[in-house]
Amino acid sequence: MTFHVYSGPRKVAMDQVSLNGAKTAAGLQALGVGDGDSFATFMRNDIAMLETKIAGNLAGAYAVPVNWHATAEEAGYMFTDSGAKVIIIHADLLPGVASHLPPGVPVVVCATPPEIGGAYGALPELCEVPDGMVDYEVWRDGFEPLTGQPPLERGSMIYTSGTTGNPKGVRREPTSADRQARIVELALRSFGIRPGGTVAMTGPMYHSAPGAYASIAMALGNDIHLLPRFDPEGLLQAIDEHKISHMHVVPTMFMRMLRLPEAVKAKYDLSSLVHVIHGAAPCPPEAKKRMIEWWGDVIFEYYGSTEAGIVTVVNSVDWMTKPGTVGRPLDGTTVRIYDDDANILSTGESGEIYMTMNDLSDFTYHNKDDKRAEIERDGMVTNGDVGYVDEDGYVFLNDRKRDMIISGGVNIYPAEIEAALQDMPGVQDCAVFGIPHEDFGESIAAAIEPQPGASLTPEGVKEYLKLHISAYKVPREVTFHDAMPREDTGKIFKRKLRQPYWDEAGRQI
């Protein structure tokens, strides 16, 4: 059976994608990319990006997918820090980072396909490969496919960002064939992908989870539909039209689809869905209940990190029994809760979540080996989340430790306030964060994007919240925004909302 990758009107057989990947691998080697070296991509979701993933594996190189939302300075740092020997970039993204491309590093430019350029409002002339630049397709097709036994697989080196300092590249040890087989088996248990399905890629593949999801879908044999950009009704239409069976989403997508008019939601046949998994951020419980009522018991949730991989999974039935849980640890993984003094906490007690890695190869932070110690305890790692484990072994999250607001010595979790706000009539989306306060250290601020035509006031928001949460959790400051700063998944850039307050105060904590 022949599987295909689709992007807009384009349809390419998976065998051809693999062949192109082998040609790209040969091209990378010709430019000096050897076993264990790195090359970077700065690309939107495109068939060519899948080719580069295949190429990296065949060449034994680390593919470094750089977040194309990054500023030129941020992208330049990742290009340089990763030691990328080649950079492959979409044409329309080139002008934004041209000033920070590392000197002497070959740059290969991929023409931005019309369906992708159009989705982002890029001018057609900017989607073409500039004169004098190396054209990806011409360059790729100038090589014979790389053959022979490939080196041990390195996979992707994903850069994770923190609240302070530069992002860190998660660099894994080479993956043996035996370990790779166990990883695929783990993917079957966690991501739920099966051979012969039809997959929709809804999120950017520069993120670790969507990138891994795409790789596994290719490896197992699936039709893959690359969606250029998330659109609530557009995704429903794609599910109906292409009979999508599997996809990975983030909670913001749920929220935006739930806000569609009932007539729009009823237009589309979603019965083809078999397994929809979400993660990356907490999902408001009421929203998830509504999604399960709408889509049925096809919704799964996972918890983990770029460093640790997938650690817990929960299906719809178990989640409805224990609303808010992110599931129980998978076989071979362990979750422990620690307090700030490194004591292991008991059932039901909240603290920082630490977890063992599953079958993923061990990792270090590229050029920052010492940073591993900052997140490790007793052989386990944390991504800074706070939560607890209940009497049945189910894990619950409170919030990100780094997002936690400490006001007058009291710990306040923004996720709880955001969940209450999401249920308020007239609220399209929201973000809650800490801002400087002279007496309390921090106070609570809420940024709200109202629904079209809604008439909200700060006083009205506060009065509503007082009915649903404790008074000390009600934000002191409420602001309204026509549009929030967002990633293309729809996730809010909370840091961009918070940072001006701290800059004005002349401090960061």
N, C-alpha and C positions, 0 to 999 in steps of 0.2 A: 504493500500500500504506500502511495506517495503522499507525503505531507508537505504543506506549504506555509510560507510566511506571507502575510498580507499587510499592506500599508496603503490606505486609500485605494486607488484603482490598481495598484501594483500587486502582482502575485508571482512569487518566486518559489520554485520547488526547494524543499529542504536539502536535497542532494546538491543543488546548485549553490545554495548558501554555504554548505560545507566545503564545496570545491573552491568557492571564492575565499573562504576562510583559509584554506590551504595555500592559495596564491598569496594572500596577504601575509601569511606566516613567512613565506619565502621572501617577500618584499621586506619584511621587518629584519630578517637575518641579513639581507643584502645591505641594509642601512646600519648594521652593527649591533642589532639586538640579539644577544646570545642567551644561553641557558642561565636563568636566574636574574636576568636584566629586567628593566621596566620600560614600558611605553605608556603614554597617556592618551586618553580620548576626551574630547570636549564636544559631546554630541547629544542631540535629542534622540528620542526613541526612533530608531531607524533600522532597516534591514542591514545596512552597512555596520551598525554597531554590533549586531549579532555576529557578523563576520569577524570583527576584531576580537570578540570573546573566544571564538574558535581558534583564531590565529594565535592568540596568546598561549592557549593550551598546547597547540602543536609545536610552538617554538620554545616551550618551557619558560616563558616569560611572564612577568606580572603585568596584567592589564590594569591600568590606573584610571578608572572612570571619574573624571573631575566634574563636580557639580557646576553646571553651566549657569546657575544663578549666582555663582561667586563673583565678587568684584574682580577687576583685572589684577589687583594686588594679591588678593587671596588665591586666585587661580595660578598666578605666576609663582607664588610660594609653593603650591603643590606640584607644579611642573618641575620646579627646581629641586625641592626636597626629595621627591620620589626618585630622582636620578633618571628621569625619562630620557631615553635615547632617541625617541621619535614621538611626535605629537600629531594625532589625527583629529581634525576639527571640522565641524560643519561650516560652510561658507558664511552663512548669515551671522554666526557667532564670532567670526574672526576679527572684525573691526573692534569689538569690545575688549579683546585681550591682546591685540597685536603689540601694544606697547610693553607688555610684560612677558613676552615669549622669551625663553632662555636663549642667549646668543649661541649660535653654532649648532643648535638642535634642529634636525630636519623636521619640517612641517608639511604634512600631507593634507590637502583640503578636499573635503567631500562636498559635492554640490548638494544643497538642501532641497529635497524633493518638494514639489509644489504643495502637496497636501500638508506637509509639515510647516513650510514657510507660511502658507496661508493661515494655518491655525494660530500662528503667533504674530500675524500682521507684518511679516518681513517683506520688504520691497523685493520684487522679482529679480532685479539686477544684483541685489545683495546675496541672493541664493545661488548665484553662479560662481564658479571658481575664478578668482581674479587672474588676469594675465600675469604670467611669470611665476605663478605658484604651481606646485605639483598637484595634479588632478588625481584624486584617489582611484577612480575607476580605471583611468589610463595606466597609472602606476601599477595597480593590482594586476591588471590583465597583461602586463608586460612580463610576468613571471610564470614559470611552470609550477604547478601545485607542489608543495613540500611533501615529500614521501619519507618512508622509513619509520622506525620506532620512535615515537616522540619521547622527550624527557619526562621526568615526573611532573605532574601537573602543579602549577602554582596558583592558578585562578586569579582572582582580582585582589588588588590591594586598595581597600576602601579607606578614605580619609574620614575620620569622625571628628566632629567639632565639639568644643566645650564652651563654657561661658567666658573663659579667659584663655589667652595664649593662642598659638597657632594650632590648626588641626593636626591630628596624628594619623599616620598611615598604619593600618592593621596588616602586618606582613606575616603570612603563615608559612610554616615549613612545607616543603614539597609533599604532595599527597600521593601515597602509593596506590597501586591498582586495588589492593585489598581494602584499604581505607576508603577509596572512592566508591567502591561497591557498597560499603556500609553507609556512606553518606546518602547514596541514592535510596537505599532502603529506609533510612531515616526520613528522607523527603516524602516517601510514600506514606509514612505514618503521620507526618506533620503537615506538609503542604497539601497532601491529598491528591497530587497529580497522578494520573494513570495514563498508560499508553493509549493512543487513539482518541484523545479528547480534543476539544476545541477551546483554546486558551485566549483570553483577552488580557493584554498588557495595559494596565490603566495608569501605572505610576512610573516615574523616571528610573531607568535602569542604572543610573549612577548610584542609586541607593543600594545597600547590600541585599535587602530582602527581594525587591523586584528583580535585581540582577540575577540573584540565585534562582528565583522562580523561573525566569526566562531560560537560564542554562539547563535546568532540570526538565522543563517542558521540551526543549530541543532534544536532549539526550534520550528521553523516553518515547519520542515520536508523537507529536501533537501538531495540529494546525494552530498557528499563532497569529492573532490579529493585533497589530501594533496600533494603538490609538494615539494620535499625535498629541492630544491634550484632553484632559478630563472635562467633560461636559455632562451634567446630570442626565438630561434627556438623551443626549447622544449615546451615553453608555447603555441606557435601556433599549434604545433603537438597535445598537450593535448586538446586544444579547438576543433580541428577537430575530434580527436579520441573519445573523451568522450562527445561531443556535449555540451560543457560548455555554460551555459546561463548567469551566474552571476559571477562577481569577483571584488575584490578590488585590486587596483594596485597603484604604485607610479610613478611619471613622469619619473624617470630614466629608468623604464622598457619601457615606450613609446620610449624614445630616443634610447635605444639599439635595440628594434625591428625595428624601422625606418631605422637603419643602415644596416639591413640585405639586401643582394642582392635581386633585384626585382624578380629573378627566385625563390628564397626561399620563399619570401612573397606570391607569387602566387600559391605555391604548396598546400596551406591548405584552407579548407572550414571553414570560420568563421561565416557562416550565422546563427548558433545557438545562437549567442550572443544577449542578450536582454538588459542587464544593466551592464555596466562596470563603476565603480565609482573610482575616484582617489582623493588623497589629500596628506597631510603630507609635501608637498613642492611645491613651484611655478613651473608651467609647462611653458616652453617657448612658447609663442603664436603660432609661426610658426610651431612648432612641433605638437601642439594640432590640428591645422588646418589640418595638414597632416594626423593625426590619424583619425579625423572625416571623411575626404575624403576617407580614406582606410576602416574604420570599419562601417561608417554610423552614424546615430543619436542615438547611443547606449551609448555614453560616457557622464558621469555625473561627476561633480566636487563638492566637499564640502569643507567647511572651519570650523575649530573649534579647540578644544584642549582637552587634557586629562581631564583637570579640567572642562571645560564648555560643553564638548560633541560637537555634530554637531550643527552649528549655521546657516550656509547658504548652499544652494545647487543651482546648475545651470545645466540645460540640454544642449544638443548640439545646439539646434536651438537658444536658447537665447544667448548662449555663442558666436555663430557666429555673432549675431547681435551686441554683446558687447565683442569683443575679450579681453581676459585678466581678465574678471570678475570672482569672485568666487561665485557669485550668490547673491540672496536677502535673508534676514533673514527668517527662518521658522516661521510659526505661533507660537506665545508664546515666541519668542526670540527678543531681541533688540540689536542693534549695535550703539555705539556712538564713535565719534572721539574726542580725547582730545589733547590739546597741553601740553607742559611741565609745564605750570602754572595751569593746571587743568581746563582750559576753554574749553567748548564744541565748536567744530569747525563747520563751516557751510558746506553746500554741496560743494563738490569738493576740500575742503582743506585737506591736508595730516597731519596726526598726529597719535598718538598711538590708536590702536583699542581696545575698551572695549566692552564686551558682557555679556548679562545675560545668565544664564544657562537655558536649556530647562527643561524637566521633570526628569532629573537625580537627584538623591538624593544629598543633599548638601555635601560638602567635607571639610576636613581639611588636613593639611600636617602632616603625622604621626610623632609624637615627635617634631614637629616644628610648633605648632599652630600659633606662631607669624609671620611666613613667609606668611601666607594668606594675611595679611595686606599690604604686599609689592606689591601685584598684584591686589589689590581691590580698587575701587573708586565708590562711590555712589551705592554700592550693585552690581557692575559689576566687571568682572575680565578680565585681559589681559594676553596674552602669549608673549607680547613684539613685536608684529607685527606693522608695520607702513603702513597706507593706507588711503583711502578716500571712501566716499559714493557719487555716482553721483545723478543727478536730478531725476532718476527713481528708486532710492533706491538700486541700485546694488553696491556691495562692491568690491573694487579693492585693491590689496596689492602692496606696494612698495618693502618692504623687512623686514627682521627681524631687530628690533631696535638694538639688540645686535650685529648683523652682519654689521650694518651701519658703514661706514668709515667716520671719521671726519678729513678731511685734510685741514689744514689752515683755519679752521672754516667753511668749506663747507661740507654739508652732501652728501655722495655718497652711492648709493645703489648697492651692488654687483650683485644683480639679473639682473639688466639692462645690465651690462657689460657681465655677463655670457650668457644672451640671445643672445647678438650680437656675442659672440665667438662661440656659438653652431651652428651658421649658416655659420661659416668660413670653407671652404673646407679643409679637412685634420685634423679637430679637432674631436676627438672621444668623449672627455668629458673635463670638465674644472671646476675650482673653483677659485673664486676671493675673496680676503680678505685683511684686513689692516695689515700693518707691521710698526714697529717703524720708525719714521723720526725725525731727530734732530730739524729741523726747523718747519715742518708742523704738528708735533705730530704723524700723520700717513701718509703713502703713500700706493699706491695700488699695490698689487702683484697678478699675475695670474699664476696658476699651470695648465698645459695642458697635457692631455694624447692624443698623436697623433694617428690617424688611422694607421693601419699597412701599411708600405711603404711610408707614408707621409713624406715630407721633409719641416719642418717648422723652422723658425728662430725667435728669439725675435723681430728683426727689422721688419720682414714681418708681424708678428702678430700686432705690433703697427701701422704699416701703414694701415693694413686692418681696424683696429678699428677706426682710424681717419676718415675713410669714413662713419662710421655708428653711432658714438657717439661723444659727445663733447670732445675736446682735453684734458680737465682737468680730464676726466674719464678714459683716457688711462693708463693702468698699467705702472709704472716705471720699475717694475721687472717682467720678464716672465721666467718661468722655465718649463722644459719638464720632464715627468715621464712615464716610461714604464707601470706602473700600479699605480693607485691611491689607497690610503687606503680606504677600503669600508666596509659597512655593507653588510650582505648577500642579502639585497634588491637591492644592487648596489649603494645605496646612499653614497656619499663621506663623509668621516670623515674629515671635513674641519679643525677641531681643531688640528688634527695631522699635517696638513700642516702648519698651522699658528704658533703653539706654539714654535717651535725652534727659530723663529725670535725674539719673545718676551723674551724667556729665555736668549738668547744671549745679549739682550739689558738690562737685569736685571730689567725689569718692565713689567706690564701687561696692562697698559692703557697709 
